[in-house]
């Protein structure tokens, strides 16, 4: 089974929704799927509990390895405590981001 990593760099919008749909399909086909939110993609993790977002469905499709680049959060003034609810998102430093990308067979940018 291939390990697939989706890199989410876009803020919420149409392109982001299409990438989320691809992530859900990966989960349906039982691919080991991870998601890394970085750059402006970290904005997708804000206010999830109060808005409609298909991101909240990821765990239902067994896509639960969710990560955010700590440097992207910091450069945008976003506190780690304020992201991801109701999702569990692990915050990674730069070395861990590189390691995460290197451990996957397929990396899909948004």
N, C-alpha and C positions, 0 to 999 in steps of 0.2 A: 504494500500500500504506500502510495506516495504521500509525502508530507507537503501540504500546500500552505503558504503564508500569503495573506492579502495585506498589502501596504495601503493604508488609508491616509492620503495626504490632502484630500479635498474637504472643504467645509461642507456642512449639510446642503443638499441640493440634488438636482436630477442625477448628476454623475455619481454622487455618493449613493443614491438609492439603487442605481443599477449595479454598483459593486456589491452592495449588501445583498441584492437578489442572487448574485453569483455565489456569495458565501453560503447562502441558504441551500443552494443547489449542491454545493460541495458536501454539505452536511448530509443531505438526503442520500447522496451516493456513497456515504460512509467513508469519505476521504478524511484523513487526519488534517483538520483545518485549524489554522491559527490566524489571528488578526493583530496587526500592529498599527496603532494610530500614531501618526507623527505629523510634524509640520502643522498646517491648518486643519488636518484631520482630527486633531484632539478636540476641536470645537464640537464635533459630533457627539462627544461624551457628556456634554453639558445639558442639564435640564431634561434628561431622558424620562424621568418619572412624570413630568408634566406635559409631554408632547407625544404625538403619534410618531413612532419610529419602528421600522422593521428590525432595527438592531436588537430591540428587546426580545425578539423571537430567536436569536442565535442559540441560546442554551437549549431551547426546545428541539433544535436540529443538531444537537450535540456539538455545537461550535462554542466551546467554553474557554479556550485558551486565548484570552484577550489581554493585550499589552498596550502600554502607552509609553512613548519616549519621554522620559523625565525632562530632558533639555527642551523639548517642544512645549511642555507645560510651563516650565520656568520662564522661557522667553516670551510667553504670552500672558504671564502673570496669573496663571491658573493654579490654584492650590490642589494638590493631589486628593485631598479630602472631598473636594467638590465635584469629582467626576464619577461617571460610571453608574450611579445608582439608577436602577436596581441591578446592574451588571457588576460582576467582580472583574476588575481590571488591575493587572500587575504593572507597576511602574518600573521601567528599566533605565539604567544608566547607559552611556554610549557603548561601553564594552559589551554589555549584555545585549544591546540591540544588534551589534555586529554578530555576536554568537548566535542569536536567534535566527537571523537571516541565513547564516552559514549552515544551520542544522536542517534546513528545508530543501526538498528536492525541486520545488517549483515556487517561484515568487511572482505574485501577480500584482502589478501596480494598478492604482485606480485611474 
